[in-house]
Structures are given as structure tokens and as C-alpha cells.
Amino acid sequence: MGARSTDFQVHWDEVSPKGPKRDADRKFLGKWYNTAYEWYQKSDGKWVMGNTFTYAGIIVACCLMAFK
């Protein structure tokens, strides 16, 4: 079991079973990661909003860590 599986006592196969559902879930996560990557590429600094640490940066970071 992975970290989230242990936290929630649910195995990954129950949340996202193999087959079309898992393929769709992976596609969704790939889009999400690519969008976040594009945001960071457009910023001039370390954070989503450049060199300004914002609530938006916290939200993006938390989502990325949760999906990891």
C-alpha cells in the first residue's frame, strides 16, 4: 500500500481499477501536471506568481503533493 492507501485504508485498485477508468484517471492527472508545469514555466521566479509567495502557490503545491 502507498502513503495515501495507508492514510485512507483504501487500496489504489479500489479507487482506480485497471482498465478504462485508470487510463482516464492517468490522462486527467497528466493534464493537471502539464498545466501546473506551464504555469511555472511562465513565471519569472520560484513560485507560480514569480518571486511572490502566494496562496495560489500553496494550493498548487498541495495538489501536486496529494496527487504524488
CNS distance restraints for C-alpha pairs under 8 A (distance, minus, plus):
assign (resid   1 and name CA) (resid   5 and name CA) 5.48 0.50 0.50
assign (resid   1 and name CA) (resid   6 and name CA) 6.19 0.50 0.50
assign (resid   1 and name CA) (resid  11 and name CA) 6.43 0.50 0.50
assign (resid   1 and name CA) (resid  12 and name CA) 7.71 0.50 0.50
assign (resid   2 and name CA) (resid   6 and name CA) 6.26 0.50 0.50
assign (resid   2 and name CA) (resid  12 and name CA) 7.99 0.50 0.50
assign (resid   3 and name CA) (resid   7 and name CA) 6.31 0.50 0.50
assign (resid   4 and name CA) (resid   8 and name CA) 6.06 0.50 0.50
assign (resid   4 and name CA) (resid   9 and name CA) 7.96 0.50 0.50
assign (resid   5 and name CA) (resid   9 and name CA) 5.29 0.50 0.50
assign (resid   5 and name CA) (resid  10 and name CA) 4.98 0.50 0.50
assign (resid   5 and name CA) (resid  11 and name CA) 5.23 0.50 0.50
assign (resid   5 and name CA) (resid  12 and name CA) 6.46 0.50 0.50
assign (resid   6 and name CA) (resid  10 and name CA) 7.11 0.50 0.50
assign (resid  10 and name CA) (resid  14 and name CA) 6.71 0.50 0.50
assign (resid  10 and name CA) (resid  15 and name CA) 7.27 0.50 0.50
assign (resid  11 and name CA) (resid  15 and name CA) 6.85 0.50 0.50
assign (resid  12 and name CA) (resid  16 and name CA) 5.98 0.50 0.50
assign (resid  12 and name CA) (resid  17 and name CA) 7.48 0.50 0.50
assign (resid  13 and name CA) (resid  17 and name CA) 4.59 0.50 0.50
assign (resid  13 and name CA) (resid  18 and name CA) 6.86 0.50 0.50
assign (resid  16 and name CA) (resid  21 and name CA) 6.27 0.50 0.50
assign (resid  16 and name CA) (resid  22 and name CA) 5.10 0.50 0.50
assign (resid  16 and name CA) (resid  25 and name CA) 7.26 0.50 0.50
assign (resid  17 and name CA) (resid  21 and name CA) 6.33 0.50 0.50
assign (resid  17 and name CA) (resid  22 and name CA) 5.74 0.50 0.50
assign (resid  18 and name CA) (resid  22 and name CA) 5.35 0.50 0.50
assign (resid  18 and name CA) (resid  23 and name CA) 7.68 0.50 0.50
assign (resid  19 and name CA) (resid  23 and name CA) 6.27 0.50 0.50
assign (resid  20 and name CA) (resid  24 and name CA) 6.10 0.50 0.50
assign (resid  21 and name CA) (resid  25 and name CA) 6.18 0.50 0.50
assign (resid  22 and name CA) (resid  26 and name CA) 6.11 0.50 0.50
assign (resid  23 and name CA) (resid  27 and name CA) 6.19 0.50 0.50
assign (resid  24 and name CA) (resid  28 and name CA) 6.17 0.50 0.50
assign (resid  25 and name CA) (resid  29 and name CA) 6.24 0.50 0.50
assign (resid  26 and name CA) (resid  30 and name CA) 6.01 0.50 0.50
assign (resid  27 and name CA) (resid  31 and name CA) 6.29 0.50 0.50
assign (resid  28 and name CA) (resid  32 and name CA) 6.30 0.50 0.50
assign (resid  29 and name CA) (resid  33 and name CA) 6.12 0.50 0.50
assign (resid  29 and name CA) (resid  67 and name CA) 7.75 0.50 0.50
assign (resid  30 and name CA) (resid  34 and name CA) 6.08 0.50 0.50
assign (resid  31 and name CA) (resid  35 and name CA) 6.06 0.50 0.50
assign (resid  32 and name CA) (resid  36 and name CA) 6.27 0.50 0.50
assign (resid  33 and name CA) (resid  37 and name CA) 6.04 0.50 0.50
assign (resid  33 and name CA) (resid  64 and name CA) 7.55 0.50 0.50
assign (resid  34 and name CA) (resid  38 and name CA) 6.14 0.50 0.50
assign (resid  35 and name CA) (resid  39 and name CA) 6.36 0.50 0.50
assign (resid  36 and name CA) (resid  40 and name CA) 6.38 0.50 0.50
assign (resid  36 and name CA) (resid  60 and name CA) 7.33 0.50 0.50
assign (resid  37 and name CA) (resid  41 and name CA) 6.18 0.50 0.50
assign (resid  38 and name CA) (resid  42 and name CA) 6.27 0.50 0.50
assign (resid  39 and name CA) (resid  43 and name CA) 6.51 0.50 0.50
assign (resid  39 and name CA) (resid  48 and name CA) 6.11 0.50 0.50
assign (resid  40 and name CA) (resid  46 and name CA) 7.89 0.50 0.50
assign (resid  40 and name CA) (resid  47 and name CA) 6.87 0.50 0.50
assign (resid  40 and name CA) (resid  48 and name CA) 5.27 0.50 0.50
assign (resid  43 and name CA) (resid  47 and name CA) 7.02 0.50 0.50
assign (resid  43 and name CA) (resid  48 and name CA) 5.83 0.50 0.50
assign (resid  43 and name CA) (resid  49 and name CA) 5.92 0.50 0.50
assign (resid  43 and name CA) (resid  50 and name CA) 4.67 0.50 0.50
assign (resid  44 and name CA) (resid  49 and name CA) 7.83 0.50 0.50
assign (resid  44 and name CA) (resid  50 and name CA) 4.71 0.50 0.50
assign (resid  44 and name CA) (resid  51 and name CA) 7.04 0.50 0.50
assign (resid  45 and name CA) (resid  49 and name CA) 7.45 0.50 0.50
assign (resid  45 and name CA) (resid  50 and name CA) 3.98 0.50 0.50
assign (resid  45 and name CA) (resid  51 and name CA) 4.62 0.50 0.50
assign (resid  45 and name CA) (resid  52 and name CA) 8.00 0.50 0.50
assign (resid  46 and name CA) (resid  50 and name CA) 5.96 0.50 0.50
assign (resid  46 and name CA) (resid  51 and name CA) 5.66 0.50 0.50
assign (resid  47 and name CA) (resid  51 and name CA) 5.77 0.50 0.50
assign (resid  47 and name CA) (resid  52 and name CA) 6.54 0.50 0.50
assign (resid  47 and name CA) (resid  53 and name CA) 6.17 0.50 0.50
assign (resid  47 and name CA) (resid  57 and name CA) 6.25 0.50 0.50
assign (resid  48 and name CA) (resid  53 and name CA) 7.96 0.50 0.50
assign (resid  48 and name CA) (resid  56 and name CA) 7.39 0.50 0.50
assign (resid  48 and name CA) (resid  57 and name CA) 5.50 0.50 0.50
assign (resid  49 and name CA) (resid  53 and name CA) 7.09 0.50 0.50
assign (resid  49 and name CA) (resid  54 and name CA) 7.12 0.50 0.50
assign (resid  49 and name CA) (resid  57 and name CA) 7.31 0.50 0.50
assign (resid  53 and name CA) (resid  57 and name CA) 6.54 0.50 0.50
assign (resid  54 and name CA) (resid  58 and name CA) 6.64 0.50 0.50
assign (resid  55 and name CA) (resid  59 and name CA) 6.30 0.50 0.50
assign (resid  56 and name CA) (resid  60 and name CA) 6.24 0.50 0.50
assign (resid  57 and name CA) (resid  61 and name CA) 6.07 0.50 0.50
assign (resid  58 and name CA) (resid  62 and name CA) 6.05 0.50 0.50
assign (resid  59 and name CA) (resid  63 and name CA) 6.19 0.50 0.50
assign (resid  60 and name CA) (resid  64 and name CA) 6.21 0.50 0.50
assign (resid  61 and name CA) (resid  65 and name CA) 6.14 0.50 0.50
assign (resid  62 and name CA) (resid  66 and name CA) 6.07 0.50 0.50
assign (resid  63 and name CA) (resid  67 and name CA) 6.12 0.50 0.50
assign (resid  64 and name CA) (resid  68 and name CA) 6.07 0.50 0.50
